Amino acid sequence: MPRLDDHLHYRIVDVSTIKELAARWYPNEFKKAPLKNRTHRALDDIRESIEELRYYRSSIFQR
C-alpha cells in the first residue's frame, strides 16, 4: 500500500458531512447538486464524490 499512501493526506475531506451541511444551510444549492448513479463501484463512487465536492466548492464556498 505504499503507492496508495503517497496520494493520501493525513487530513481527509468527508464529502458526506459537507453534503449534510449544504442540505441544512443552503437547501437551494443542495437541490441542484449533481445526482449520483449509485452503481456502488469504488471508482465510480470516488469520481462522483469528487464531482459533488467540486459543485459545492463552486456554488457554496465561492460566496
Secondary structure, DSSP 4 states (H G I P E B T S, - for coil): -HHHHTT--SS---HHHHHHHHHHH-HHHHHTSPPP-----HHHHHHHHHHHHHHHHHHTTT-
